[in-house]
Amino acid sequence: MKVALNVWLALSLMVVFVHQISGQVDAGKPKKIYKPSEKSFEETSYAYYAPIRYIVVYNDVYKGGMTSSERRIDVLMQEKQFNKKNVKAVFNLIKKRYPQPLGMVVRVHTSLTTVETPEERELPKDGADSRFVDKYFRYKGAYYIRSENGSEQFTYTVKLNPYKEKRIVLPSKKTE
């Protein structure tokens, strides 16, 4: 038993000694620094990569009276991709993904500053939600409304200083 203990102790010391020496040898070598590849993330090939980057932050359905309800969605989108064409494309993707309920409101944010945290979302709101009113006009954004009768329109920021937005009324589709 004493011999086995001495052998084990000797092996342990050798492992520690070898580990320290290898650490000193590695210390003399220059460390490898991770460098991303020449290709940007957008250029990598995947089976599907969405050309417009956005994320649905909140998606809630509010029950109205006896029959009506409304879906409310908050979306965060890259500001560098924010333009009429891309905003309209995001609205079309969301409409396709969430066809029901017919009533829907979508707000597009281009800054995390204007998106409520879960804690802020739980606070009581006053009519105009004044907590963010001073921040909304500092960042580009868009607002889409689809009413229960199927009519659709959206507004989007065209310019920040001075602030200017444009309203687009989409052609009416007959609902059956």
Secondary structure as GFF3:
##gff-version 3
##sequence-region A 1 176
A	DSSP	alpha_helix	2	28	.	.	.	ID=ss1
A	DSSP	three_ten_helix	41	43	.	.	.	ID=ss2
A	DSSP	beta_strand	54	63	.	.	.	ID=ss3
A	DSSP	beta_strand	69	77	.	.	.	ID=ss4
A	DSSP	three_ten_helix	79	81	.	.	.	ID=ss5
A	DSSP	alpha_helix	84	97	.	.	.	ID=ss6
A	DSSP	beta_strand	103	109	.	.	.	ID=ss7
A	DSSP	three_ten_helix	112	114	.	.	.	ID=ss8
A	DSSP	alpha_helix	118	122	.	.	.	ID=ss9
A	DSSP	alpha_helix	133	136	.	.	.	ID=ss10
A	DSSP	beta_strand	141	146	.	.	.	ID=ss11
A	DSSP	beta_strand	152	159	.	.	.	ID=ss12
A	DSSP	beta_strand	164	170	.	.	.	ID=ss13
###
